[in-house]
C-alpha cells in the first residue's frame, strides 16, 4: 500500500529522519515505534506532505506521491490524525467532520458522517457541541473521524492513547481493528508499547531518525533484546 524509499526529512538544517525505507502491506496495522525524538511524528508529517522530503520517494500503490501537495495526497488516499489532534475547537463536531470531507461532494457528507458516527457513537451524542468542549477521549475520536471523512486508503494516527482513560483507549483500538477488517491500512504511533504489539501486524522501530529494526509484531514481542533496548520493556 505504501512504499517509502530512502526517505530523509527534517526542519531547516535539522535532519529528523535519515534514509528510511519500508513497505506497508495493504490492510495491516504497522506500529511505528521508538523513544521521544526518534523521528516518528516527522515521518508521518512527511508522508502527509506537511514536512518536505529532502531525499527519497514515496509511493501509494503504484502512484508516486512525493511531488504532491498535502491536499493532493489527501485526494490520493492519505489521511492523518495528528499528534495533539489539532481540531478546530471553535467549530462543532459536525463542522469538524465537514472539514475532513471537503474533498468529496456535499451530497455525500451524510453518508460519510454516519459511517464515522457508527464507529464512534459518542460523537453522535455530541454532534452540535464545540470541539473545544469535548473530553480528551471525545476529541481523539473526532480527530480520527475527521481523517476518515476523506475516505483514505491509508490513515496515520499519531499518539492515539496519550492522556486518555483506559476505557476510551479500548474503544479506539477496537475501531482500528474494525477499520483493518474493512481493508484499511494503518500506521500507528503510540507510546504504549504493549498496546501496539498486541494489535499491530508489523513494527518499525526508529532511533535518532534511523530505522533500527523492522519485522512482524510477533517477532518484536519475542525479541528480548529489541524490547529492552528500544521499546522500554524488560
MARBA-3410 file (N, C-alpha, C, O; in Angstrom, 1 decimal):
234
0.8,-1.2,0.0,0.0,0.0,0.0,0.9,1.3,0.0,0.6,2.2,-0.8 ~ 1.8,1.3,0.9,2.8,2.5,0.9,4.2,2.0,0.9,4.6,1.0,1.6 ~ 5.0,2.6,0.0,6.4,2.2,-0.1,7.2,3.5,0.1,7.1,4.5,-0.6 ~ 8.1,3.4,1.1,9.0,4.5,1.4,10.4,4.1,1.0,10.9,3.1,1.4 ~ 11.0,5.0,0.1,12.3,4.6,-0.4,13.4,5.7,0.0,13.3,6.8,-0.5
14.3,5.3,1.0,15.4,6.2,1.3,15.0,7.6,1.7,15.5,8.6,1.3 ~ 13.9,7.7,2.6,13.4,9.0,2.9,14.2,9.7,4.0,14.6,9.2,5.0 ~ 14.5,11.0,3.6,15.2,11.9,4.6,14.4,13.1,4.6,14.0,13.7,3.6 ~ 14.1,13.6,5.9,13.3,14.8,6.0,13.7,15.5,7.3,14.3,14.9,8.2 ~ 13.3,16.8,7.5,13.6,17.5,8.7,13.1,18.9,8.6,12.3,19.2,7.8
13.6,19.7,9.5,13.1,21.1,9.7,14.4,22.0,9.6,15.2,22.0,10.5 ~ 14.5,22.8,8.5,15.6,23.6,8.3,16.9,22.7,8.2,16.9,21.8,7.4 ~ 17.9,23.1,9.0,19.1,22.3,9.0,19.0,21.0,9.8,19.9,20.1,9.7 ~ 18.0,20.9,10.6,17.8,19.7,11.4,17.2,18.6,10.6,16.2,18.7,10.0 ~ 17.9,17.4,10.7,17.5,16.2,10.0,16.8,15.3,11.0,17.5,14.7,11.8
15.5,15.1,10.8,14.7,14.3,11.8,14.7,12.9,11.4,14.6,12.0,12.3 ~ 14.7,12.6,10.1,14.6,11.2,9.6,15.7,11.0,8.5,15.9,11.9,7.7 ~ 16.4,9.9,8.6,17.5,9.7,7.6,17.4,8.3,7.0,17.5,7.3,7.7 ~ 17.3,8.3,5.6,17.4,7.1,4.9,16.4,6.0,5.2,16.8,4.8,5.3 ~ 15.2,6.4,5.5,14.1,5.4,5.9,13.6,4.7,4.7,13.1,5.4,3.7
13.6,3.4,4.7,12.9,2.6,3.7,12.1,1.5,4.3,12.5,0.8,5.2 ~ 10.8,1.5,3.9,9.9,0.5,4.5,8.7,0.3,3.5,8.3,1.3,2.8 ~ 8.1,-0.9,3.5,6.9,-1.1,2.7,5.8,-1.6,3.6,6.0,-2.5,4.4 ~ 4.6,-1.0,3.5,3.5,-1.4,4.3,2.6,-2.3,3.5,2.2,-2.0,2.3 ~ 2.2,-3.4,4.1,1.3,-4.3,3.4,-0.1,-3.8,3.5,-0.5,-3.2,4.5
-0.9,-3.9,2.4,-2.3,-3.5,2.4,-3.1,-4.1,3.5,-2.9,-5.3,3.8 ~ -4.0,-3.4,4.2,-4.9,-4.0,5.1,-4.3,-4.4,6.4,-4.7,-5.4,7.0 ~ -3.2,-3.7,6.8,-2.5,-4.1,8.0,-2.3,-2.9,8.9,-2.4,-1.7,8.5 ~ -2.0,-3.1,10.2,-1.6,-2.1,11.1,-0.1,-2.2,11.3,0.4,-3.2,11.7 ~ 0.6,-1.1,11.1,2.1,-1.0,11.3,2.3,-0.1,12.5,1.9,1.1,12.4
3.0,-0.6,13.5,3.3,0.2,14.6,4.7,0.9,14.4,5.7,0.2,14.1 ~ 4.7,2.2,14.4,5.9,3.0,14.2,6.4,3.4,15.6,5.7,4.2,16.3 ~ 7.5,2.8,16.1,7.8,2.9,17.5,9.2,3.5,17.7,10.0,3.5,16.8 ~ 9.5,3.9,18.9,10.8,4.5,19.3,10.6,5.5,20.4,9.4,5.9,20.7 ~ 11.7,5.9,21.0,11.6,6.9,22.0,11.2,8.3,21.5,11.1,8.5,20.3
10.9,9.2,22.4,10.6,10.6,22.1,11.8,11.1,21.3,13.0,10.9,21.7 ~ 11.5,11.8,20.2,12.6,12.4,19.4,13.2,11.5,18.4,14.2,11.8,17.7 ~ 12.6,10.3,18.2,13.2,9.3,17.3,12.9,9.6,15.9,13.5,9.1,15.0 ~ 11.9,10.4,15.6,11.5,10.8,14.2,10.2,10.3,13.8,9.9,10.3,12.6 ~ 9.4,9.7,14.7,8.1,9.1,14.3,7.1,10.1,13.8,6.6,9.9,12.7
6.9,11.2,14.5,5.9,12.2,14.0,6.4,12.9,12.8,5.6,13.2,11.9 ~ 7.7,13.1,12.7,8.2,13.7,11.4,8.0,12.8,10.2,7.7,13.3,9.1 ~ 8.1,11.5,10.4,7.9,10.6,9.4,6.4,10.7,8.9,6.1,10.8,7.7 ~ 5.5,10.7,9.8,4.1,10.8,9.5,3.8,12.1,8.7,3.1,12.1,7.7 ~ 4.3,13.2,9.3,4.1,14.5,8.7,4.7,14.6,7.3,4.2,15.3,6.4
5.8,13.9,7.1,6.4,13.9,5.7,5.5,13.1,4.8,5.3,13.5,3.6 ~ 5.0,12.0,5.2,4.1,11.2,4.3,2.9,12.0,4.0,2.4,11.9,2.9 ~ 2.4,12.8,4.9,1.2,13.6,4.7,1.5,14.8,3.9,0.6,15.5,3.3 ~ 2.8,15.2,3.7,3.2,16.3,2.9,3.4,17.6,3.6,3.6,18.7,3.0 ~ 3.3,17.5,5.0,3.5,18.8,5.8,4.9,19.1,6.1,5.3,20.2,6.5
5.8,18.1,5.9,7.2,18.2,6.1,7.9,17.8,4.8,7.6,16.7,4.3 ~ 8.7,18.6,4.2,9.2,18.3,2.9,10.3,17.2,2.9,11.1,17.2,3.9 ~ 10.2,16.3,2.0,11.3,15.3,1.8,12.5,15.9,1.2,12.5,16.5,0.1 ~ 13.6,15.8,1.9,14.9,16.3,1.4,15.5,15.3,0.4,16.4,15.6,-0.5 ~ 15.1,14.0,0.6,15.7,13.0,-0.2,14.7,11.8,-0.2,14.0,11.6,0.8
14.6,11.0,-1.2,13.8,9.8,-1.2,12.5,9.9,-2.0,12.2,11.0,-2.5 ~ 11.7,8.9,-2.0,10.5,8.8,-2.7,9.4,8.1,-1.9,9.7,7.2,-1.1 ~ 8.2,8.5,-2.2,7.0,7.9,-1.5,6.1,7.4,-2.6,5.7,8.1,-3.6 ~ 5.6,6.2,-2.4,4.6,5.6,-3.4,3.4,5.1,-2.6,3.5,4.4,-1.6 ~ 2.2,5.4,-3.1,1.0,4.9,-2.6,0.4,4.0,-3.7,0.0,4.5,-4.7
0.5,2.7,-3.4,0.2,1.8,-4.5,1.2,1.9,-5.6,2.4,1.9,-5.4 ~ 0.7,2.1,-6.8,1.5,2.3,-8.0,1.8,3.8,-8.3,2.5,4.1,-9.3 ~ 1.3,4.6,-7.5,1.4,6.1,-7.8,2.5,6.7,-6.9,2.4,6.6,-5.7 ~ 3.4,7.4,-7.5,4.4,8.2,-6.7,3.7,9.5,-6.2,3.2,10.2,-7.0 ~ 3.8,9.7,-4.9,3.1,10.9,-4.3,4.1,11.9,-3.8,3.7,12.9,-3.2
5.4,11.6,-4.0,6.5,12.5,-3.5,6.2,14.0,-3.9,6.4,14.9,-3.1 ~ 5.9,14.3,-5.2,5.8,15.7,-5.6,4.4,16.3,-5.3,4.2,17.5,-5.5 ~ 3.5,15.5,-4.7,2.1,16.0,-4.5,2.1,16.9,-3.2,2.8,16.8,-2.3 ~ 1.2,17.9,-3.3,0.9,18.8,-2.1,0.1,18.0,-1.1,-0.4,16.9,-1.4 ~ 0.0,18.5,0.2,-0.8,17.8,1.2,-2.2,17.6,0.7,-2.8,16.5,1.0
-2.9,18.5,0.1,-4.2,18.3,-0.4,-4.3,17.2,-1.4,-5.2,16.4,-1.4 ~ -3.4,17.2,-2.3,-3.3,16.2,-3.4,-3.1,14.8,-2.8,-3.6,13.8,-3.3 ~ -2.3,14.8,-1.7,-2.1,13.5,-1.0,-3.4,13.0,-0.4,-3.6,11.8,-0.4 ~ -4.1,13.9,0.2,-5.4,13.5,0.8,-6.3,12.9,-0.3,-7.0,11.9,-0.1 ~ -6.3,13.6,-1.5,-7.2,13.1,-2.6,-6.7,11.8,-3.1,-7.5,11.0,-3.6
-5.4,11.5,-3.0,-4.9,10.2,-3.4,-5.1,9.1,-2.4,-5.0,7.9,-2.8 ~ -5.5,9.4,-1.2,-5.9,8.4,-0.2,-5.1,8.4,1.1,-5.1,7.4,1.8 ~ -4.4,9.5,1.4,-3.6,9.5,2.6,-4.3,10.5,3.6,-4.6,11.6,3.2 ~ -4.5,10.1,4.8,-5.1,11.0,5.8,-4.3,10.8,7.2,-3.7,9.7,7.4 ~ -4.3,11.8,8.0,-3.6,11.8,9.2,-4.4,12.3,10.4,-5.1,13.3,10.2
-4.4,11.6,11.5,-4.9,12.2,12.8,-3.6,12.6,13.6,-3.0,11.7,14.1 ~ -3.3,13.9,13.6,-2.0,14.3,14.1,-1.9,14.3,15.6,-2.8,14.2,16.3 ~ -0.6,14.3,16.0,-0.3,14.4,17.4,-0.9,15.7,17.9,-0.8,16.8,17.3 ~ -1.6,15.7,19.1,-2.3,16.9,19.6,-3.6,17.1,19.0,-4.3,18.1,19.4 ~ -4.0,16.3,18.1,-5.4,16.3,17.5,-5.7,17.4,16.5,-6.3,17.2,15.5
-5.3,18.6,16.9,-5.4,19.8,16.0,-6.8,20.0,15.5,-6.9,20.2,14.3 ~ -7.8,19.9,16.3,-9.1,20.2,15.9,-9.4,21.6,15.8,-8.7,22.5,16.3 ~ -10.5,22.0,15.1,-11.0,23.3,15.0,-11.9,23.5,16.2,-13.1,23.2,16.2 ~ -11.3,24.0,17.3,-12.1,23.9,18.6,-13.3,24.9,18.7,-14.1,24.7,19.5 ~ -13.3,25.9,17.8,-14.4,26.8,17.8,-15.5,26.3,16.9,-16.6,27.0,16.7
-15.3,25.2,16.2,-16.4,24.6,15.4,-17.0,23.4,16.1,-16.4,22.8,17.0 ~ -18.2,23.1,15.7,-18.9,21.9,16.2,-18.3,20.6,15.7,-17.4,20.6,14.8 ~ -18.7,19.5,16.4,-18.3,18.2,15.9,-18.6,18.0,14.5,-17.8,17.5,13.7 ~ -19.9,18.3,14.1,-20.3,18.1,12.7,-19.5,19.0,11.8,-19.1,18.5,10.7 ~ -19.2,20.2,12.1,-18.4,21.1,11.2,-17.0,20.6,11.1,-16.4,20.7,10.0
-16.4,20.0,12.1,-15.1,19.4,12.0,-15.1,18.3,11.0,-14.2,18.1,10.2 ~ -16.2,17.5,11.1,-16.3,16.4,10.1,-16.5,16.9,8.7,-16.0,16.3,7.8 ~ -17.2,18.0,8.6,-17.4,18.6,7.3,-16.0,19.0,6.7,-15.8,18.8,5.5 ~ -15.2,19.6,7.5,-13.8,20.0,7.1,-13.1,18.7,6.5,-12.4,18.8,5.5 ~ -13.2,17.6,7.3,-12.5,16.4,6.9,-13.0,15.9,5.5,-12.2,15.2,4.8
-14.2,16.1,5.2,-14.8,15.6,4.0,-14.9,16.6,2.8,-15.6,16.4,1.9 ~ -14.2,17.7,2.9,-14.3,18.8,1.9,-13.9,18.3,0.5,-14.4,18.9,-0.5 ~ -13.1,17.3,0.4,-12.7,16.9,-0.9,-13.8,16.1,-1.7,-13.6,15.8,-2.9 ~ -14.9,15.8,-1.0,-15.9,15.0,-1.6,-17.2,15.9,-1.7,-17.3,16.9,-1.0 ~ -18.1,15.5,-2.6,-19.3,16.3,-2.8,-20.1,16.4,-1.6,-20.2,15.5,-0.7
-20.7,17.6,-1.4,-21.5,17.9,-0.2,-22.7,16.9,-0.1,-23.0,16.5,1.1 ~ -23.2,16.4,-1.2,-24.3,15.5,-1.1,-24.0,14.2,-0.5,-24.8,13.4,-0.1 ~ -22.7,13.9,-0.4,-22.2,12.6,0.1,-21.8,12.7,1.6,-21.4,11.8,2.2 ~ -21.9,13.9,2.2,-21.5,14.2,3.5,-22.2,13.3,4.5,-21.6,12.7,5.4 ~ -23.5,13.2,4.4,-24.3,12.5,5.4,-23.9,11.0,5.5,-23.8,10.5,6.6
-23.7,10.4,4.4,-23.3,9.0,4.3,-21.9,8.8,5.0,-21.7,7.9,5.8 ~ -20.9,9.7,4.7,-19.6,9.6,5.3,-19.7,9.9,6.8,-19.1,9.2,7.6 ~ -20.5,10.9,7.2,-20.6,11.3,8.6,-21.2,10.1,9.4,-20.8,9.7,10.5 ~ -22.3,9.5,8.8,-23.0,8.4,9.5,-22.1,7.2,9.7,-22.2,6.5,10.7 ~ -21.1,7.0,8.8,-20.2,5.9,8.9,-19.2,6.2,10.1,-18.9,5.3,10.9
-18.8,7.4,10.3,-18.0,7.8,11.4,-18.8,7.7,12.7,-18.2,7.2,13.7 ~ -20.0,8.1,12.7,-20.8,8.0,13.9,-21.2,6.6,14.3,-21.4,6.3,15.5 ~ -21.2,5.7,13.4,-21.4,4.3,13.7,-20.1,3.7,14.4,-20.2,2.9,15.3 ~ -19.0,4.2,14.0,-17.7,3.8,14.6,-17.5,4.4,15.9,-17.0,3.7,16.9 ~ -18.0,5.6,16.1,-17.8,6.4,17.4,-19.2,7.0,17.7,-19.4,8.2,17.5
-20.1,6.2,18.3,-21.5,6.7,18.6,-21.5,7.9,19.5,-22.4,8.7,19.5 ~ -20.5,8.0,20.4,-20.4,9.1,21.3,-20.4,10.5,20.6,-20.9,11.5,21.0 ~ -19.8,10.5,19.4,-19.7,11.7,18.6,-21.1,12.1,18.1,-21.4,13.3,18.0 ~ -22.0,11.1,17.9,-23.4,11.4,17.5,-24.1,12.1,18.6,-24.9,13.0,18.4 ~ -23.8,11.8,19.9,-24.4,12.4,21.0,-23.9,13.8,21.2,-24.6,14.6,21.9
-22.7,14.1,20.7,-22.1,15.4,20.9,-22.0,16.2,19.6,-21.2,17.2,19.5 ~ -22.8,15.9,18.6,-22.7,16.4,17.2,-22.8,17.9,17.1,-22.1,18.5,16.3 ~ -23.5,18.6,18.0,-23.7,20.0,18.0,-22.7,20.7,19.0,-22.7,21.9,19.0 ~ -22.0,20.0,19.7,-21.1,20.6,20.7,-19.8,21.1,20.0,-19.4,20.6,19.0 ~ -19.2,22.2,20.6,-18.0,22.7,20.1,-16.9,21.7,20.4,-16.8,21.0,21.5
-15.9,21.5,19.5,-14.9,20.5,19.7,-14.0,20.9,20.9,-13.6,20.0,21.6 ~ -13.9,22.2,21.2,-13.1,22.6,22.4,-13.8,22.2,23.7,-13.1,22.2,24.7 ~ -15.1,21.8,23.7,-15.8,21.5,24.9,-15.8,19.9,25.1,-16.4,19.5,26.1 ~ -15.2,19.2,24.2,-15.2,17.7,24.3,-14.1,17.3,25.3,-13.2,18.0,25.6 ~ -14.4,16.1,25.8,-13.3,15.5,26.7,-12.1,15.1,25.8,-12.3,15.1,24.6
-11.0,14.7,26.4,-9.9,14.3,25.6,-10.2,13.1,24.8,-9.7,13.0,23.6 ~ -10.9,12.1,25.3,-11.3,10.9,24.5,-12.2,11.3,23.4,-12.0,10.7,22.3 ~ -13.1,12.1,23.6,-14.0,12.5,22.5,-13.3,13.3,21.4,-13.6,13.1,20.2 ~ -12.3,14.1,21.8,-11.5,14.8,20.9,-10.7,13.8,20.0,-10.5,14.0,18.8 ~ -10.2,12.8,20.6,-9.4,11.8,19.9,-10.3,11.1,18.9,-9.9,10.9,17.7
-11.5,10.7,19.3,-12.4,10.1,18.4,-12.7,11.0,17.2,-12.8,10.6,16.0 ~ -12.9,12.3,17.5,-13.2,13.3,16.4,-12.0,13.5,15.5,-12.2,13.6,14.3 ~ -10.8,13.5,16.0,-9.6,13.6,15.2,-9.5,12.5,14.2,-9.2,12.6,13.0 ~ -9.8,11.2,14.7,-9.7,10.1,13.8,-10.9,10.1,12.8,-10.7,9.8,11.7 ~ -12.1,10.5,13.4,-13.3,10.6,12.5,-13.1,11.6,11.4,-13.5,11.4,10.2
-12.5,12.7,11.7,-12.3,13.8,10.7,-11.4,13.2,9.6,-11.6,13.5,8.4 ~ -10.3,12.5,10.0,-9.4,11.9,9.0,-10.2,10.9,8.1,-9.9,10.8,6.9 ~ -11.1,10.1,8.7,-11.8,9.1,8.0,-12.8,9.7,7.0,-13.2,9.1,6.0 ~ -13.2,10.9,7.2,-14.1,11.6,6.3,-13.6,11.7,4.9,-14.3,11.9,3.9 ~ -12.2,11.7,4.8,-11.6,11.8,3.4,-11.6,10.5,2.7,-11.2,10.4,1.6
-12.1,9.4,3.3,-12.2,8.0,2.8,-10.8,7.6,2.4,-10.5,7.2,1.2 ~ -9.9,7.6,3.3,-8.5,7.2,3.0,-8.3,5.8,2.7,-9.0,4.9,3.2 ~ -7.2,5.5,2.0,-6.7,4.1,1.8,-5.7,3.8,3.0,-5.6,2.7,3.5 ~ -5.0,4.9,3.4,-4.0,4.8,4.4,-4.4,5.9,5.5,-4.4,7.1,5.1 ~ -4.5,5.5,6.7,-4.7,6.5,7.8,-3.6,6.4,8.8,-3.2,5.3,9.2
-3.0,7.5,9.2,-1.9,7.6,10.1,-2.4,8.2,11.4,-3.0,9.3,11.4 ~ -2.2,7.6,12.5,-2.7,8.1,13.8,-1.5,8.3,14.8,-0.8,7.3,15.1 ~ -1.3,9.5,15.2,-0.1,9.8,16.0,-0.5,10.0,17.5,-1.3,10.9,17.8 ~ 0.1,9.2,18.3,-0.1,9.2,19.8,-1.6,9.0,20.1,-2.2,9.9,20.7 ~ -2.1,7.8,19.8,-3.5,7.6,20.0,-4.0,7.7,21.4,-5.0,8.3,21.7
-3.2,7.1,22.4,-3.7,6.9,23.7,-3.2,8.0,24.7,-3.6,7.9,25.9 ~ -2.4,8.9,24.2,-1.8,9.9,25.1,-2.9,10.7,25.9,-3.7,11.4,25.4 ~ -2.8,10.5,27.2,-3.7,11.2,28.1,-5.1,10.7,28.2,-6.0,11.4,28.8 ~ -5.4,9.6,27.6,-6.8,9.0,27.6,-7.0,8.0,28.7,-6.1,7.3,29.1 ~ -8.3,7.9,29.1,-8.7,6.8,30.0,-8.6,5.5,29.4,-8.9,5.4,28.2
-8.3,4.4,30.1,-8.3,3.0,29.5,-9.5,2.6,28.7,-9.4,2.0,27.7 ~ -10.7,3.0,29.2,-11.9,2.6,28.5,-12.0,3.3,27.1,-12.4,2.6,26.2 ~ -11.5,4.5,27.0,-11.5,5.2,25.7,-10.5,4.6,24.8,-10.7,4.4,23.6 ~ -9.3,4.3,25.4,-8.3,3.6,24.6,-8.8,2.3,24.0,-8.5,2.0,22.8 ~ -9.5,1.5,24.8,-10.0,0.3,24.3,-11.0,0.5,23.2,-10.9,-0.2,22.2
-11.8,1.5,23.3,-12.8,1.8,22.2,-12.1,2.2,20.9,-12.4,1.7,19.8 ~ -11.0,3.0,21.0,-10.3,3.4,19.8,-9.6,2.3,19.2,-9.5,2.2,18.0 ~ -9.0,1.4,20.0,-8.3,0.2,19.4,-9.3,-0.7,18.7,-9.0,-1.3,17.7 ~ -10.5,-0.9,19.3,-11.5,-1.7,18.6,-11.9,-1.1,17.3,-12.1,-1.8,16.3 ~ -11.9,0.2,17.2,-12.2,0.9,16.0,-11.1,0.6,14.9,-11.4,0.4,13.8
-9.9,0.6,15.4,-8.8,0.4,14.4,-8.9,-1.1,13.9,-8.6,-1.3,12.7 ~ -9.2,-2.0,14.8,-9.3,-3.4,14.3,-10.4,-3.5,13.3,-10.3,-4.2,12.3 ~ -11.5,-2.8,13.5,-12.6,-2.8,12.6,-12.2,-2.2,11.2,-12.6,-2.7,10.2 ~ -11.5,-1.1,11.3,-11.0,-0.5,10.0,-10.1,-1.4,9.3,-10.2,-1.5,8.0 ~ -9.2,-2.1,10.0,-8.3,-3.1,9.3,-9.2,-4.2,8.7,-8.9,-4.6,7.5
-10.2,-4.7,9.3,-11.0,-5.7,8.8,-11.7,-5.3,7.5,-12.0,-6.1,6.6 ~ -12.0,-3.9,7.4,-12.6,-3.4,6.2,-11.5,-3.1,5.1,-11.9,-2.6,4.0 ~ -10.2,-3.4,5.4,-9.2,-3.3,4.3,-8.4,-2.1,4.4,-7.5,-1.9,3.5 ~ -8.6,-1.3,5.4,-7.8,0.0,5.5,-6.4,-0.3,6.0,-6.2,-1.2,6.9 ~ -5.4,0.4,5.5,-4.0,0.3,6.0,-3.8,1.4,7.0,-4.2,2.6,6.8
-3.1,1.1,8.1,-3.0,2.0,9.3,-1.5,2.0,9.7,-0.9,1.0,9.9 ~ -1.0,3.3,10.0,0.2,3.5,10.7,-0.1,4.1,12.0,-0.8,5.1,12.1 ~ 0.4,3.4,13.1,0.1,3.9,14.4,1.3,4.2,15.2,2.3,3.4,15.3 ~ 1.4,5.5,15.6,2.5,5.9,16.5,1.9,5.9,17.9,0.8,6.5,18.2 ~ 2.6,5.3,18.9,2.0,5.0,20.2,3.1,4.8,21.2,4.0,4.0,20.9
3.0,5.5,22.3,4.0,5.2,23.4,3.7,4.0,24.2,4.5,3.5,24.9 ~ 2.4,3.5,24.2,2.0,2.4,24.9,2.5,1.1,24.2,1.7,0.6,23.3 ~ 3.7,0.6,24.5,4.3,-0.4,23.7,3.4,-1.7,23.7,3.3,-2.4,22.7 ~ 2.9,-2.0,24.9,2.1,-3.3,25.0,0.9,-3.2,24.0,0.6,-4.2,23.4 ~ 0.2,-2.1,24.0,-1.0,-2.0,23.1,-0.6,-2.1,21.6,-1.3,-2.8,20.9
0.5,-1.5,21.2,0.9,-1.6,19.8,1.2,-3.0,19.5,0.7,-3.5,18.5 ~ 2.0,-3.7,20.3,2.5,-5.0,20.0,1.3,-6.0,20.0,1.3,-7.0,19.3 ~ 0.2,-5.7,20.7,-0.9,-6.5,20.8,-1.8,-6.4,19.5,-2.5,-7.4,19.2 ~ -1.8,-5.3,18.9,-2.7,-5.0,17.8,-2.1,-5.0,16.4,-2.7,-5.3,15.4 ~ -0.8,-4.7,16.4,-0.1,-4.4,15.1,0.2,-5.8,14.4,0.4,-6.8,15.0
0.3,-5.7,13.1,0.8,-6.8,12.3,2.3,-6.7,12.1,3.0,-7.7,12.2 ~ 2.7,-5.5,11.9,4.2,-5.2,11.6,4.6,-4.1,12.5,3.8,-3.3,13.0 ~ 5.9,-4.0,12.7,6.5,-3.0,13.6,7.8,-2.5,12.9,8.6,-3.2,12.4 ~ 7.9,-1.1,13.0,9.2,-0.5,12.6,9.7,0.3,13.8,8.9,1.1,14.4 ~ 10.9,0.2,14.1,11.5,0.9,15.3,12.5,1.9,14.8,13.4,1.6,14.1
12.3,3.2,15.2,13.2,4.3,14.9,14.1,4.6,16.1,13.6,4.6,17.2 ~ 15.3,5.0,15.8,16.2,5.6,16.9,17.0,6.7,16.2,17.7,6.5,15.2 ~ 16.9,7.9,16.7,17.6,9.1,16.2,17.4,9.2,14.7,18.3,9.5,14.0 ~ 16.2,9.0,14.2,15.8,9.2,12.9,16.2,8.1,11.9,15.9,8.2,10.7 ~ 16.7,7.0,12.4,17.0,5.9,11.5,16.3,4.6,12.0,16.1,4.4,13.2
15.9,3.8,11.0,15.3,2.6,11.4,16.3,1.6,11.9,17.3,1.3,11.2 ~ 16.0,1.0,13.1,17.0,0.1,13.7,16.4,-1.3,13.7,17.1,-2.3,14.0 ~ 15.1,-1.4,13.4,14.5,-2.8,13.4,13.2,-2.7,12.7,12.5,-1.7,12.8 ~ 12.9,-3.8,11.9,11.6,-3.9,11.3,11.2,-5.4,11.2,12.1,-6.2,11.0 ~ 10.0,-5.7,11.3,9.5,-7.1,11.2,8.1,-7.2,11.7,7.4,-6.2,11.8
7.7,-8.5,11.9,6.3,-8.7,12.4,6.2,-8.3,13.9,7.2,-8.3,14.6 ~ 5.0,-8.0,14.3,4.8,-7.7,15.7,5.1,-8.9,16.6,5.6,-8.8,17.7 ~ 4.8,-10.1,16.1,5.1,-11.4,16.8,6.6,-11.5,17.0,7.0,-11.9,18.1 ~ 7.4,-11.2,16.0,8.8,-11.3,16.2,9.3,-10.2,17.2,10.2,-10.5,18.0 ~ 8.7,-9.0,17.1,9.1,-8.0,18.1,8.8,-8.4,19.5,9.6,-8.1,20.4
7.7,-9.0,19.7,7.3,-9.5,21.1,8.3,-10.5,21.6,8.6,-10.6,22.8 ~ 8.9,-11.3,20.7,9.7,-12.4,21.1,11.2,-12.0,21.1,12.1,-12.8,21.5 ~ 11.5,-10.8,20.8,12.9,-10.3,20.7,13.2,-9.5,22.0,13.0,-8.3,22.0 ~ 13.8,-10.2,23.0,14.0,-9.5,24.3,15.0,-8.4,24.1,14.9,-7.4,24.8 ~ 16.0,-8.6,23.3,17.0,-7.5,23.1,16.3,-6.3,22.5,16.7,-5.1,23.0
15.4,-6.4,21.6,14.7,-5.3,21.0,13.9,-4.6,22.0,14.0,-3.4,22.2 ~ 13.1,-5.3,22.7,12.1,-4.7,23.7,12.9,-4.0,24.8,12.4,-3.0,25.3 ~ 14.0,-4.6,25.2,14.7,-3.9,26.3,15.5,-2.7,25.9,15.5,-1.7,26.6 ~ 16.1,-2.8,24.7,16.9,-1.7,24.2,16.2,-0.5,23.7,16.6,0.6,23.9 ~ 15.1,-0.8,22.9,14.4,0.3,22.2,13.0,0.6,22.6,12.5,1.7,22.4
12.3,-0.4,23.2,10.9,-0.2,23.5,10.6,-0.1,24.9,9.4,0.1,25.3 ~ 11.6,-0.2,25.8,11.3,0.1,27.2,10.6,-1.1,27.9,10.1,-0.9,29.0 ~ 10.7,-2.3,27.4,10.1,-3.4,28.0,11.2,-4.3,28.6,12.3,-4.4,27.9 ~ 11.0,-4.9,29.7,12.1,-5.8,30.3,11.4,-7.1,30.7,12.1,-8.0,31.3
END
